[in-house]
Amino acid sequence: MSDVNNYKYVIVGGGMVAGYAIKGIRQNDPNGSILVISREADVPYERPALTKKLWLDTEFTEEDIKIGAENYPNVTFKFNTTVNKINRQYKTIMLTNNPIIHYEQLLLATGSEPRSIKGPADSHVLVFRKWSDYRKLRKFSGKNKNIVIIGGGYIGTELASSLTQNHTRVTIIFPEKNLGEGKFPKDIRAEYEATFKKNGVEILSGQLVQSYQRQGEHLIVVTKDGSKIIANTIIIGLGVTPRIKLAQDSKLILADGGVKVNKYLQTSDPSIWSAGDIASYPDQILGRQRIEHVDHARFSGELVGQNMAGAHLAYKHTPYFYSMIFDISWQAVGNINPAFQSVFDKRKHGSIIYFLDKAKLVGILIWNVSVNLDDVRSLLANPPVNSNDLVGSIKEE
């Protein structure tokens, strides 16, 4: 086999995990050859900025979102490329156009596939996920343009907030009765939804979108009850599905709808590793988890890179979730399912909410309060025996 197709490290997926994994590899191995195979056309970048900082901070530019993986020595990128097959026996992978690549260590960081909706392909319909989507949306927004966002999750709510603050008229459509239903407790939801309305976002709740169509200059969103909403641009933010087909076809052991890894982020094949969205890993505080969020992508990415290069470090970071919407900033660690019993700890400017499953503390939501997240993690690791002692247990910064 020629040297050209031999790499010490091969990374499948070109997102944030890949960017941080390269940093991790280079901490332990300064020049072993690295190949990144990405379905995207850009080097690894910080994804959260696409819905938040790039819209709200005039000092922050597109150049600032790059992770910097491309600046390390001996790193090769294959963009707009898909891996079709892994041959574990021979440690090879096959790409779309059939070249075969040999690896010593393989990282599966395939991330997630955004869900879509019925309708014709149209440059003004964005399943918002990539840097290229941000570039298009920049051109399509502002000047009082009408943008319809389908879905009330992270992407939908963050873009609704950012676009509104950039002179765009926004309508957000979702099937739940309230914004944040299934995500936040009732008292919080009321404040959350009111903030959007106060800032001029039109909210269409309890509406299931069936499809969309193009009509001359406009796009028409059609809901299940037959209502039609006119838009210049449609953003689809209906959540994601982990991309695990490659792992499945390779007969790697799966768990939680993802790829099962040990505490070193190693799969059932010792030469194959996984991190980020698709990895089901043993969290030292919360038990086995599969987490689709940026904090996890960064930390698991860097650690898996170190381990691929021989570090043998256990993943001890318990990730947190966060979002910023208008003047609301929230963070959470653990499981904040509103169906669980919740204990409210009201503070001057916000609240800390503790979530109990069968009297066991399983998650903490920090709402407009500034705290040290390590205090939150230690409380989850060592909760008080009596749940009444939770109130006041986390100090503000």
Secondary structure as UniProt FT lines:
FT   HELIX           3..5
FT   STRAND          6..12
FT   HELIX           16..28
FT   STRAND          34..37
FT   HELIX           47..50
FT   TURN            51..52
FT   HELIX           53..56
FT   TURN            58..59
FT   HELIX           62..65
FT   HELIX           69..71
FT   TURN            73..74
FT   STRAND          75..78
FT   STRAND          83..87
FT   TURN            88..91
FT   STRAND          92..95
FT   TURN            96..97
FT   STRAND          100..108
FT   STRAND          112..114
FT   TURN            123..124
FT   STRAND          125..127
FT   HELIX           131..140
FT   TURN            143..144
FT   STRAND          146..150
FT   HELIX           154..164
FT   TURN            165..167
FT   STRAND          169..173
FT   TURN            179..183
FT   HELIX           186..198
FT   TURN            199..200
FT   STRAND          202..204
FT   STRAND          209..215
FT   TURN            216..217
FT   STRAND          218..223
FT   TURN            224..225
FT   STRAND          228..231
FT   STRAND          233..236
FT   STRAND          240..242
FT   HELIX           245..249
FT   TURN            250..251
FT   STRAND          254..255
FT   TURN            256..257
FT   STRAND          258..260
FT   TURN            263..264
FT   TURN            270..271
FT   STRAND          272..274
FT   HELIX           276..278
FT   STRAND          279..283
FT   TURN            284..286
FT   STRAND          287..290
FT   HELIX           294..308
FT   TURN            309..310
FT   STRAND          321..325
FT   TURN            326..327
FT   STRAND          328..334
FT   TURN            338..339
FT   STRAND          341..346
FT   STRAND          351..357
FT   TURN            358..359
FT   STRAND          360..367
FT   HELIX           373..381
FT   HELIX           387..390
FT   TURN            391..392
//
